[in-house]
Amino acid sequence: MRPNRLETDPSPARPAAEDRSRPAPGPGSSTRTPSPRPGPLPMAGNSALSAAADRTEPPVISEFMQTALANPGLISLAAGFVDQESLPHQDAARVAAEILGDPVEGRRALQYGTTNGDLGLRRQLVALLERNELVHAGTFEGLESRVVVTTGSAQLLYLVAEALLDPGDIVLVEAPTYFVFLGVLETRGARAIGVAIDEGGMRLDALEATLKSLEARGELDRVKLIYTVAEHSNPSGISLAESRRGPMVELARRWSRRHRIHILEDAAYRGLNYEGDEPSSVWRHDPEGETVILARTFSKTFSPGMKLGFGVLPADLVRPVVSLKGNHDFGTTNLTQLILARVLADGTYERHVEGLRAMYRRKRDAILGALAGEFAPIDGAVTWTRPRGGMFVWLAAPVGVDLGTRGAVLARCLERGVLYIPGSFSFPAEPGPVPTNYARICFGVAGESDLIEGVGRLAAALADCMDPVA
Ligand code: PMP
């Protein structure tokens, strides 16, 4: 189960931060406590809740955001928000005025749309994919029938989990992985099993070894999905090496026996590259279009407030995913779809992303410079990733230094006025044990001077706590 809350959190006690001792849910298993005997109404507690609601912990990040809000002066390197100043309010205002000022388009924007998304937008999304994958216009002709527009990519991730996973099914994830997706799996009652990463992302030898051991235990048929944040990962900042992309698809195909094992490629940070070009997506290595589900979003590259994402699905997943989406909301907000379609069509979007790259590159360089400067005196004891894109740096302290929610470092950081996300949130319970010496640092929100000051405070807090292990 997911951990953990901040020490400052006043809500009732939960399983301890790094307490992963609760068993993973198996088929038909439940983590619910037995209902109390019938008694006088109203009944206390949450016995009316479904098993899914009962096992779902509150989102990790909201507690950290509350802590940041409650502590003015605190430099938050925690929340994965985008840079506030960069948000394209003028472009959005112009395009919204164009749409709403036109009687036909304006009324269309204010009406319900279709569940799978506006056709004009889906065609623009296919054209964007062609540009991103460096192929000729028209190469992906007809692909719009396999594109589903969603309310952020978060909804697509949820819908895919809903479409593919029953309680007890297994998803193989990078260790560390995007902790919100671990929450989705928790709700579905699925088991997440971590696969080790290195500087090239998920290790395919480790993936294969995990599949082999599941096969030996008779559990291979429960494996449904391999989840990868392939570009500038949240939380590690690492991208899946180009040389692993084709082989990962081949591996998923080879291990698909009684049913297909899909790859869910979460490309939330695609486009935010600060050094050289990005490789072709994993999805591009699946020309049959049967194995890889591609999840994209405009939250990081345009506006999270517009909450617009999309998925490119294998043909046989389109109907189930669209049917489930029908039950969620029967269509994503039409106005934001039409705005996005226009900024994609007239080049505004790509110009904006170009500017973002330059701005985040400066921030990335600022935080890496600060880390190098601060940690130079303890040469090599603390290490961190050097992301070529995205907004995250993954920091490792020596084993034994506890950066978790109940550890000394986080408490010291709060005293000194800086916040990070404990890395332990990003590890699934299996295979365990969950390490506690990692932190996720986001350079998306804070300005350059705050990034430098924040890293200084973090280094001071770590130095306070590391003396005993030195
Ligand atoms: N995937 C990853 C890896 C993310 O970091 C995020 C946002 N933090 C999302 C998906 C979801 O973002 P949205 O729903 O806004 O598209």
Boltz pocket constraint, residues with backbone or C-beta under 6 A from the ligand:
constraints:
  - pocket:
      binder: B
      contacts: [[A, 80], [A, 151], [A, 152], [A, 153], [A, 154], [A, 155], [A, 178], [A, 229], [A, 234], [A, 266], [A, 268], [A, 296], [A, 297], [A, 298], [A, 299], [A, 304], [A, 307], [A, 308], [A, 309]]
      max_distance: 6.0
